[in-house]
């Protein structure tokens, strides 16, 4: 089963105290993408950048170890990984012994890759990078670069996705802009809990009407969708309505259960953004 209704979300939970990869729950990307008109080959590249803040295990002598983990799930993978199941999986490491940090990385990479590609052919592995406790103070806090749309003083009255709010000056010379907002809010499609985020839209093409774009971002306020799905919906709507030559959409959502999820989608090959948390994360 890969449907959200069969996931651990909203269910009474038993917390495992021994390593158990079976706790990971993949959710197929295809059904939600089909609703957006996305076929087997998505019109974008990118990844889901995760940060795990509550990672701990026992070393070979039984002494607890702690670290942060940066995880990179390729967007072309068959599945996204349901966040509560990842929390439970990481929790199962807490009282399990591993030879060293490299051993933990190897288990994380193998287990997450299997879950992300379950039901398909593995094309690339999930990236895993641990940050040791002695390096925590080197982890940067940075806001998204760009012109902040939230400066605009305007009326908002649409709280479900309204792509018709998006327009661009297709009869004028193209421009290159990076626009941001901290007003993104969507809701978990299973529990209904709010998910808070910031979003960055980078594009080259006809100039996008900024007021309409901000109203569009606000229109997700009562929308139910996983973080990854929301970013892909934004990408598809902006591409269809505004016709940019190049487009990237990047959202950073605040953490829940010791995890944050930060999807990035782009129309052209480029390096992934650095996984730097912002102040709200």
LUMTIZA-469744 format. One record per residue (C-alpha): x, y, z; residue in one letter. Coordinates in steps of 0.05 Angstrom, whole numbers, padded with zeros to 5 digits, always signed. Layout:
N
XYZA/...
REM end
This chain:
281
+00000+00000+00000X/+00027+00069-00019X/-00035+00111-00008X/-00031+00166+00045X/-00092+00137+00081X/-00051+00075+00097X/+00008+00114+00124X/+00024+00125+00198X/-00004+00196+00194X/-00061+00208+00243X/-00054+00137+00270X/-00038+00114+00341X/+00036+00098+00339X/+00081+00048+00373X/+00152+00075+00376X/+00203+00021+00358X/+00267+00020+00399X/+00307-00023+00351X/+00328-00010+00280X/+00272-00026+00232X/+00275-00005+00158X/+00204-00032+00148X/+00177+00030+00183X/+00190+00073+00121X/+00126+00086+00082X/+00133+00107+00009X/+00077+00145-00025X/+00073+00141-00101X/+00084+00208-00136X/+00046+00188-00199X/-00027+00198-00176X/-00017+00269-00153X/+00025+00285-00214X/-00028+00257-00260X/-00077+00308-00230X/-00029+00363-00252X/-00022+00334-00322X/+00048+00307-00309X/+00064+00243-00345X/+00117+00190-00335X/+00173+00240-00351X/+00165+00303-00309X/+00179+00370-00342X/+00227+00389-00286X/+00289+00368-00249X/+00305+00375-00175X/+00301+00341-00108X/+00269+00342-00040X/+00319+00368+00011X/+00306+00342+00081X/+00339+00359+00147X/+00334+00310+00205X/+00347+00345+00271X/+00332+00286+00317X/+00382+00233+00296X/+00415+00189+00349X/+00444+00119+00355X/+00490+00078+00399X/+00563+00066+00382X/+00595-00002+00388X/+00605+00008+00463X/+00533+00030+00475X/+00546+00104+00482X/+00494+00150+00449X/+00515+00191+00390X/+00478+00250+00358X/+00482+00283+00291X/+00443+00323+00240X/+00427+00292+00174X/+00418+00325+00106X/+00379+00280+00059X/+00369+00290-00016X/+00312+00251-00048X/+00314+00257-00125X/+00248+00284-00153X/+00249+00231-00208X/+00242+00176-00156X/+00179+00134-00159X/+00158+00154-00089X/+00163+00208-00038X/+00174+00185+00034X/+00119+00200+00084X/+00149+00244+00139X/+00120+00210+00201X/+00146+00143+00176X/+00215+00174+00168X/+00210+00201+00239X/+00192+00131+00265X/+00247+00099+00224X/+00299+00148+00251X/+00273+00136+00321X/+00285+00062+00313X/+00360+00076+00309X/+00360+00106+00379X/+00376+00043+00417X/+00411+00005+00362X/+00487-00003+00357X/+00526+00017+00295X/+00601+00010+00284X/+00610+00084+00268X/+00578+00143+00232X/+00596+00114+00164X/+00556+00052+00182X/+00496+00096+00199X/+00503+00133+00132X/+00506+00067+00094X/+00442+00042+00127X/+00405+00108+00116X/+00426+00111+00043X/+00406+00039+00028X/+00339+00041+00065X/+00317+00109+00039X/+00338+00092-00033X/+00298+00028-00030X/+00236+00064-00005X/+00242+00121-00055X/+00248+00074-00115X/+00203+00017-00091X/+00162-00008-00149X/+00212+00019-00201X/+00284+00015-00224X/+00334+00052-00181X/+00365+00108-00222X/+00402+00146-00168X/+00411+00138-00093X/+00384+00183-00038X/+00440+00230-00015X/+00458+00226+00059X/+00505+00273+00095X/+00515+00273+00171X/+00537+00334+00210X/+00573+00314+00274X/+00556+00349+00339X/+00623+00386+00341X/+00604+00420+00275X/+00534+00442+00295X/+00556+00515+00303X/+00577+00517+00231X/+00506+00504+00206X/+00484+00569+00175X/+00416+00603+00183X/+00398+00643+00121X/+00334+00671+00090X/+00318+00659+00017X/+00351+00709-00030X/+00306+00752-00074X/+00257+00809-00075X/+00205+00798-00020X/+00134+00800-00047X/+00107+00808+00023X/+00123+00882+00020X/+00061+00891-00025X/+00000+00921+00008X/-00059+00886-00024X/-00125+00850-00013X/-00128+00774-00012X/-00193+00734-00015X/-00173+00668-00049X/-00150+00611-00003X/-00151+00552-00050X/-00102+00548-00109X/-00123+00599-00161X/-00076+00597-00221X/-00119+00648-00257X/-00087+00700-00212X/-00022+00690-00249X/-00006+00736-00308X/+00056+00761-00343X/+00075+00814-00394X/+00083+00769-00454X/+00086+00828-00502X/+00147+00859-00468X/+00221+00842-00465X/+00239+00784-00419X/+00268+00796-00350X/+00306+00756-00299X/+00279+00758-00227X/+00282+00722-00161X/+00220+00732-00118X/+00206+00707-00048X/+00150+00703+00003X/+00142+00679+00074X/+00067+00674+00068X/+00062+00603+00042X/+00015+00558+00082X/-00015+00492+00061X/-00045+00434+00100X/-00030+00361+00109X/-00077+00321+00065X/-00087+00268+00119X/-00088+00304+00186X/-00107+00374+00162X/-00051+00404+00204X/-00022+00469+00176X/+00046+00469+00142X/+00083+00535+00143X/+00135+00554+00091X/+00174+00605+00051X/+00180+00602-00024X/+00228+00628-00077X/+00210+00635-00150X/+00268+00646-00198X/+00253+00657-00272X/+00274+00686-00338X/+00219+00707-00386X/+00159+00753-00390X/+00155+00794-00326X/+00106+00762-00277X/+00056+00808-00243X/+00080+00809-00171X/+00013+00824-00139X/-00019+00766-00175X/+00038+00720-00156X/+00033+00738-00082X/-00043+00727-00083X/-00030+00660-00117X/+00019+00639-00063X/-00032+00660-00009X/-00085+00619-00045X/-00053+00555-00019X/-00074+00573+00051X/-00131+00523+00054X/-00102+00474+00004X/-00089+00402+00025X/-00026+00373-00005X/+00042+00346+00013X/+00100+00396+00009X/+00127+00363-00054X/+00059+00365-00088X/+00049+00439-00072X/+00115+00459-00103X/+00101+00418-00165X/+00032+00450-00171X/+00064+00519-00166X/+00116+00501-00219X/+00064+00475-00268X/+00016+00534-00257X/+00069+00587-00265X/+00098+00553-00327X/+00029+00547-00359X/+00002+00616-00342X/+00066+00659-00345X/+00106+00623-00399X/+00176+00634-00371X/+00235+00610-00412X/+00268+00585-00348X/+00236+00571-00280X/+00255+00546-00211X/+00209+00539-00151X/+00240+00525-00082X/+00201+00521-00017X/+00228+00513+00054X/+00176+00487+00103X/+00182+00492+00178X/+00200+00428+00214X/+00151+00378+00243X/+00172+00318+00284X/+00245+00339+00280X/+00243+00341+00203X/+00238+00396+00151X/+00223+00384+00077X/+00247+00432+00024X/+00226+00414-00048X/+00263+00445-00107X/+00239+00440-00179X/+00273+00471-00239X/+00262+00471-00314X/+00336+00467-00331X/+00399+00432-00304X/+00432+00469-00246X/+00462+00456-00178X/+00415+00443-00121X/+00408+00501-00072X/+00447+00495-00007X/+00405+00463+00047X/+00410+00522+00095X/+00353+00529+00144X/+00318+00595+00153X/+00300+00628+00219X/+00232+00594+00225X/+00261+00525+00215X/
REM end
